[in-house]
Amino acid sequence: MKAYLVIILQFFIWSGYTFIEWLSKHDQLIYKVLMFFIFFYLAFIIGNHVTKSVRKTLFITSLSLVIYTSIHYTLAQFIH
């Protein structure tokens, strides 16, 4: 059950990252990469706080990122 909670919380974080990235569409790539790592760290810290396991948190964070990215780009294909 904790894994589902972490995935849902991280979906909110990835959605926030997508929104902030959309707002900063004219920024340089290095700033977008730094922002991604900040959001990844935030997602990892929140996930680790809930699961209390670094290994499990790393797996869940990577999984939620892959799922969110594939959903995001799949829906973007239908919209455009």
C-alpha positions in Angstrom: 0.0 0.0 0.0 2.9 2.3 0.7 4.2 1.9 -2.9 0.8 3.1 -4.3 0.9 6.1 -2.1 4.4 7.0 -3.2 3.6 6.6 -6.8 0.6 8.9 -6.5 2.6 11.5 -4.6 5.3 11.2 -7.2 2.8 11.7 -10.0 1.9 15.0 -8.4 5.6 15.9 -8.4 6.1 14.9 -12.0 3.0 16.9 -13.0 4.5 19.9 -11.2 7.8 19.4 -13.0 5.9 19.3 -16.3 4.1 22.5 -15.5 7.2 24.3 -14.4 9.1 23.1 -17.5 6.2 24.4 -19.7 6.5 27.8 -17.9 10.3 27.9 -18.6 10.2 26.9 -22.2 12.7 29.6 -23.1 15.3 28.6 -20.5 18.6 26.9 -21.5 18.9 23.2 -21.4 21.3 23.1 -18.4 18.7 24.8 -16.2 16.0 22.3 -17.2 18.4 19.5 -16.4 19.2 21.0 -13.0 15.5 21.5 -12.4 14.8 17.8 -13.3 17.4 16.6 -10.8 15.9 18.8 -8.1 12.4 17.4 -8.7 13.9 13.9 -8.8 15.6 14.4 -5.5 12.3 15.8 -4.0 10.4 12.7 -5.3 13.1 10.5 -3.9 13.1 12.1 -0.5 9.3 12.0 -0.1 9.3 8.4 -1.3 12.0 7.4 1.1 10.2 9.1 4.0 7.1 6.9 3.3 8.8 3.6 2.5 11.9 3.8 4.7 13.9 1.8 2.2 16.4 3.4 -0.2 16.4 0.5 -2.6 12.6 0.3 -2.8 12.4 4.0 -3.1 14.8 4.2 -6.0 12.8 1.4 -7.8 9.5 3.1 -7.2 10.8 6.6 -8.2 12.2 5.2 -11.5 9.0 3.3 -12.2 6.8 6.3 -11.5 9.0 8.4 -13.8 8.8 5.9 -16.6 5.0 5.4 -16.3 4.4 9.2 -16.1 6.6 9.9 -19.1 5.0 7.3 -21.2 1.5 8.5 -20.3 2.5 12.1 -20.9 4.0 11.5 -24.3 1.2 9.1 -25.4 -1.5 11.7 -24.5 0.6 14.4 -26.2 0.4 12.4 -29.4 -3.4 12.4 -29.3 -3.7 16.1 -28.5 -1.4 17.3 -31.2 
